[in-house]
Amino acid sequence: MRAARRVRRAGRGNPPGAILAGRPGPTPTKVYESAGKKADGLVNLYCWAHLRRHVVRAGDANPVQLGHWTDAWLGRIRDLYAAHDELMAAWAGTAAPAPQEKEAAAGRLEKAYAAWDDAITVIDEARKKQMQAPGLAEPAKKALATLDREWDGLIAHRDYPMIGLDNYADAAVMPMFTVGGGSAAGQGGALAA
């Protein structure tokens, strides 16, 4: 997606498919067509912090109508971060456990996967229900459309517990997602805008 944003900025003002003067390479249309598609052997992992930002922006756009909606979504996302932290720790614990710890490590990993599945199921059910609901404010619809569009890449994190949910887990890179000096992924900080 980063390449698509660069091409879009570079091609601002050009009609779709236009070849940018002096810039070899794919046209903006070709980049957008390929953005989000899987290449053989690659899996797209989308960033939960970016999705979270869409939710926060929706709430900021209409705080009276969407305040509770935003709080509920931030809670769901926070629960997923906690489940993913557990999954990362359990996965790391299965890497080379002592022989007497193998069964316990496998049990912790199974429990962590179940917690992750529970958290993502809550998000999925809310997403589907709210997308069908009439009368939802436009900013919330846009945030849910982003969630729907990026869903496969967001839930793919389950299969890669060694990778954090954020593209920018370092607080120095994305400081707006930290409170108390930790990262948005839960390393000592809270998920707060």
Secondary structure as UniProt FT lines:
FT   HELIX           2..10
FT   TURN            11..13
FT   TURN            16..17
FT   TURN            21..22
FT   HELIX           28..34
FT   TURN            35..36
FT   TURN            40..41
FT   HELIX           48..61
FT   HELIX           63..93
FT   HELIX           99..101
FT   HELIX           102..132
FT   TURN            134..135
FT   HELIX           138..149
FT   HELIX           151..155
FT   HELIX           156..159
FT   TURN            161..162
FT   TURN            171..173
FT   HELIX           175..177
FT   TURN            180..181
FT   TURN            184..185
//
